[in-house]
Amino acid sequence: MMIEIKGSQFVNKGAELMVHAVIQQIEQRWPDAELVMAANPNSPYKERAKLGAYQKLSIRKNIIDANFLSYKLPVKFRQWLKHKWGIITEADITHVFDASGFAYGDQWGSLTIKALAGEINRSKANGQNYIFLPQALGPFTREKDAKYLVEALPKADLICAREESSLKHVKDVIGDTSNLFQFPDFTNIVTGVLPEYFIDGAKKVLIIPNSNMVGSRNNQSAWMANYLRVLQDAVAMIKELDLQPVLLNHEGAGDGAICTQVNEACGGNLEMIHETDPLKVKGIIGASHGVICSRFHGCVSALSQGVPCLGTSWSHKYERLYEEYLQTECLIKPEITSSELKSAFLLAKDLSKGEEQVQVREKFKALSKTMWEQVQEKC
C-alpha cells in the first residue's frame, strides 16, 4: 500500500498539522503503508525526508501534463527508481489522500482543476483510490472547470466537504452523488505538544495574522484599510484586560511581516513566536488564555480545544466554521471599534465554556473518527 498525501506543505502550520493528522491515522490503521509526497515550493526535500516519505516525480508543467507516461514505464525501471533514488511515479501509488485544505475553486487557477481531473481519471482507470479528506471546495462557476469536474469527481472514492458551503458547491456541479459527504476539519483530534519555553499561557492572548486578509483573494475590501488597525486595537485591548499579547506567526514570511508591523506599531516589545512544529503550535494555542486569529487552522485549534477565539474572514470557510462551533458572534468585522472588540472577546470567553459549545466540540471529534473509519472502508 503506497499512500500519497497530496496538497501537503510545511510553511503553513495548518497544512503541516493536516499532514501529521493523516500520518497518525495511517500509522494506526495501515502500519505497513509507505508514504509518498510531491515536491512544491513550500514542501522542501528535507522536510519530506524527515517523515520517511518517498519523493513523487510529477511530469507536469503548466498546461502540459505527461504523468500518463509513468504508466508506460517498465515495472523494473520504476522499482529501480524507488529503491535507488527514493523516487515514485504516479503509476506506483495505490491511494491518494488529498489533504489540500483549500486549493480547488474560483479563487485558484483553472489549471489546478484540469490537473486534478486528469489525475482522478487516471486513478480510476488504473484501479487506484482517490479520497478527498475534509477540505474547503469551490465555488466552481467557470464553465470549463465544471466540465472537468462533472467527468472526474463522480469517480473519486470519497469526497469530504468540510462545511455546508463546500458541500453545496460540489452538489451544484455533480449533484448529490453517493461518494459525497460532509465531515469537519480532521485536525480536531490531533493532540498538541506544549513546548517548554511557552510559560504562563493562562495570562497570554495570541494574535495570529494572515497575509491573505490584505491580499487579492480577500473580496472584503474593507479589511485592507482596517486590518492592521484592528490588530493594534487587539494589542491595546489585551493589555487593558491585564493580559499579555503575543504575536504568533502561523505561516512564513507574509504573516511574519504583519507580526513585525504590529509589533513596531505597538512599541516593539511584544513577544513574537515563530514555531516551526505544528504540533507545538497547537499546544501553544491550547495553553493560551485566548486567541485573535486569522488563520483557519489556528481558529480550529482554538475552538476545538475550548480556547476563546475571535476570528477574521477572507473566505466562506471561516463563516461556516464559526457557525458550526456556535460562535458566529466571535467572527469580527473590519469596522469593529475598540470597545466592540473588547465586548466580543469577553463574549468569546463565555461561549467557550457554554454547554452547547462543549457538546458540539465533542460531536465534531466523533465525526472525525467516523470519517476515518469510512476512509478505511474505502481502502
N, C-alpha and C positions, 0 to 999 in steps of 0.2 A: 504494500500500500504506500503510494507516494503522494503526499498531500502538498499542494501549493497553497500557501497563504498569500492571497492576492490583495493588492491595494495597500500593502504594509509600508511603513516608513518609520524613521527613528528621530525625526526632528520634532514633529507634532507629538507631544506626550500622550494625547488621547489616542492617536493612531497606534502608537507603540504599546499603549495599555491594551488595545484590542489584540495585538499580536500575542502578548503574554496571556490574555484570556483564552485565546484559541489554543495556544501551546499547552496550557494547564489541562484543558479538556482532552486534547489529543493524548497527552501522557496518561490520563485516567482511562480513556475509552479505547484507544488504539496504541498501546505502548510500543508496538513493533513498527509503527509507521515511520517513514522517512519524510523530512521536511524539505520543501523547495521554496525559494523566494527569488523574485526577479530584482534586477538592479534598477534603480532610478536615482535621480539626483539627491533625494533625501533618504536613500537606503544604501549606504556605502558597504563595500565588501566586508570590512572588518566587523561591522555590527551584525551582518547576516551570519558571518562565520562564527561569532560568539554563540549563536543559537544552534550551531551544528547543521545549518541549512545548506543544501546543495544550491548551486547557482543556476538559475534558469537562463538559458540562451534564447533571447527573443529576436526573431528575424523580421523586425518591423521598423520602418522609418517613415514617418509622416503618413502619406496615403498608401504606401506600399506595405502590404502585409504578406510576407512569404513564409509564415510559420507552417503552412500546409506542407512545405518541403520537408519538415522534420519527420513526417510520417513515411517519407520515401527513403530515408537514410537506413542503411543496413543495421539490424539489431546489434550485431557485434561492434560496429563502429560507435553506436550510441553507448554501449556498455563501456567501451574504451574511454569515451569522453567522461563518463561518470566516474569510473574507478581511477583514471589517471589524473583528471583535471577537476573533478567535482562538478562537472557541467551537465545539466539536464536539459533536454529539449521538451517541447510541448507534448510530443508523442510518448514520452516516458511517464507523464503524470497520470495518475489514476483518479484523483479527486482534486477539484478546485474549491477552496473555501474562500469566497470573495468577501473580504472584510474592508471594503473601500471606505466605508463611513459615509462619505458624501462625494461621489465622483461622477454620477450619471444624472444629467438633467440639463435644462436650458442654460444654467449658469456656467456650463462647461462646454467644450467644443464638440462638434458632431463627429470628429474623427474618433473620439473615445467611444461613442455609441457604435460606430461602424466596426471598430476593432473588437468590441465586446460581442457583438452579434456574430462576427466571424468565429470567434473563439468558442462560443456556445454551440454553434452549428457543427464545428469540427469535433467538439467534445462529444456531442450526441452521436455523430456518425461513427466515432471510434470507441464507443462503449465506456466513456468516462463519465464521472459525476461532476455536475456543476451546481454549486449551492451558494446562494446569496445569503450570507449571515445578516442579521438585522442592521439596516442602514437607511439613510435618507435617500429617497429616489424621486426624480422628477422635479418640476413638471416637464413633460415632453410635448411641446407644442410645435416643434419643427417637423414638417411633413416627412422629410427624408429620415429623421430619427425614428419616427413612429413606424415607418415602413420596415426598417431593420428590426425593430423590437417586436413587431407583430409576428415576424417569422421566427425570431430566436427565443424570446422569453418563455413561450409555452414549452420549450424543450428543456429548460432548466429543471433540475430535480426538485429544487426548493427555492422559493423566493420569499425572504422575510423582510417585509416593510417595517420600519421602526416605529411608525406612528400613522395616524389616520390619514393625514395629507399624502404621505408617500403611498399608502395603500390605494387611495383614490387615484393618484397619478398613474399608477400601474394599471388599475382597472380601466381607466379611461382609454388605455391603449389596447389591452388584450382581453378585457372583460374579467369576470370572476372565475378564473381558472382554478383547477384543483391543486395546483402547486403553489398558490399564493396565500400567504398567511401574514398576520401581524404579531410581532414579538418586540418587546422593549430592547433597549441597548443592553448588551450582554456583559458589559464590564461591571455591572452592579453586583456580580457575585465574586469579583476578584477582591482578595484581601490585601490591603496596602501594608507597606513596611514603613515604620516611623524611624527616620534617621536620628542618630544621637545628637546631632547639632541643633535640631529643632526642639527648643525647650520653651516652657511656659506658653504652650499653644492656646491654652484657655484664655489668655489675655491678648491674643493676636487675631486680627482680621486680615485675610488675604485679599489682595487686589490682583486679579488675573486678567490682563488686557488681551485684545485680539486685533491684529492689524487689519483684518477684514472689515472691522467696524468703520474704518475710514478709507476703505478701498472701493474699487469699481463694482464689486459684486454686491455691495450693500445698496439696495434700492431705497432705503430710508435716508434721504439726503440730509435730513436734519442732524443726523449723528456726526456728519463731517464737521459741522460748526460747534457741536456741543460735547463731543466725546471726551476730550481732554479736560474740559471744564467739569464734567460730571465726575471724572476720576479724581480730580483735585478736590472737589467738594466731598467726595467719599473719604479722602485722607483727613480732611478737617472734621468731618462727622465722627469718624472713628476715634480721633483724639478727644473730641468733645465728650464721648462716652467713656473716657479714661481707659481706652484700649489702644493697642499698638498696631498701626497699619504696616503691612508687609507686602512688598511687590513680588509676585511670583511669575517668572517667565515660563509659559506653558509651551511655547513654540518659537525657537530660533531668533534670528536677527530682527525680524519685523516687530515681533512682540517685545523683544529686548529694547528696541529703540523707544517704544512707547513707555516702557518702565523707566528708562533713563529720563525721558521728557517729564514724566510726572514727578520723579524724584527731584529733578533740578527745579521744577516749578514750586515744589513744596519745601525747599531749603537744602536739599541734597544730602540729608542724613537718614533717609529711610532704609530699613533693612531690605535687601534685594536677594532673592533666591533664584539661582539658575541650576536647578536639579535636573540631571540627565536621566535618572532612573524613574520610569513612570510609576512603578510600584511605590517608590518613596514619595513621589508627588501625591499619589492617592493617600498615603499615610499622613502626609503633612496636612492635606485638606481635612482628613478625618479627625485630626487632633486640634484643629483650629476652633476658635470661638465663632467665627463666621467667615463668609466669602462674598466678595463682589466680583462677579465673573462674567467674562465674555467668551470663554471657550466652552464648547458644548460638553466635552468630557470632564471638564472641571466642574461644570454645573451638575452633571450626572454623579460625579464622585461625591459632591456635597449633598445633593438631595437624597441619594441612595443611602447615605450614612447618617441622615438626620441632622446635618450641619446647616444652620441658617444661610441662605444663599440668595442674594439679589442678582438677577441676570440681565444681560442686554441681548438684543437680537439683530442678526443680519440675514436670517433665513427662517423659513417656516418651521424648521426642526426645533427651534427654541420655544416658539409658541406652543407647539404640541407637547413638548417635554414638560413645561410648567403646568399645562392643563392636566396632563396625566398624573403629576405629583400633587395636584390640587392646591397649587400655589400661584395661580395666574397673577395675583396682585404683586407678586415679587419679581415680575419681569418689567423692568422700568423703561420709561420713555425718554427720548432725548431732551425734552423740555423740562424734565423734573427739576424742581428747585431744591436747595439745600435742606430746607425744613421738611419737604416731602420725602427726600431721600432718607432722612433720619426716621421718619414715621414708617416708611417702607421696611427699613432694616429691623426696627422693633417688631413690626408685624411678622417678618420672616422668622424672627426668634420664636414668636408664639406659635406660628404654624408648624415649625419644625418639630414641635412637641405634641401637636394635635393628634387625637386618637385616630381620625380618618387618615391622616398623613402617614402615621406609623403603619396602619393596615395596608395602605397602598404600596409602601416600600416593600413589605413582605410579599405582597401579591406579585410584584414585578420580579423579585428574586425567584419566586416559584416558577414564574413564566419562563425565565431564562433557563432554568433547569429543564423545563418541559421542551423548550426549543432544542436543546442539545440532545435530548432523547429522540426527538423527531429527526434530527440530523443523523443520529446513529442508525436509525431505522433505514434511512435512505442509502446508507453506506454498506 
